[in-house]
Amino acid sequence: MQNKKLQTLIESNKNLTVLYVEDSDIVRESTFHLLEDFFSKIDLAKNGEEGLQKYEKYYNLVKKIKMVTSVNFHKKIPMQLG
């Protein structure tokens, strides 16, 4: 049963892009390796400022994106990421 649910999750996410924002190098790389099993395209950003720049430049018009962020960043940005 769990294998079927996992396979369904992988299939439903295969066309999604993830923009993963994390300021810790170790956490960012570890999480990337976990996410690559579930998503075909993962873009990484090392802080909120870089994440926002990438989002505005590449992803603002893309509908099939998931953005994963941590709550606190070392580099603050002047707006909330939604």
Protein Blocks (a to p, Z undefined) as FASTA:
>chain_A
ZZmmmmmmmmmmmmpccddddfbfklmmmmmmmmmmmpcbdcddfbfklmmmmmmmmmmm
pmbbcddddfbdfbdcfbdcZZ
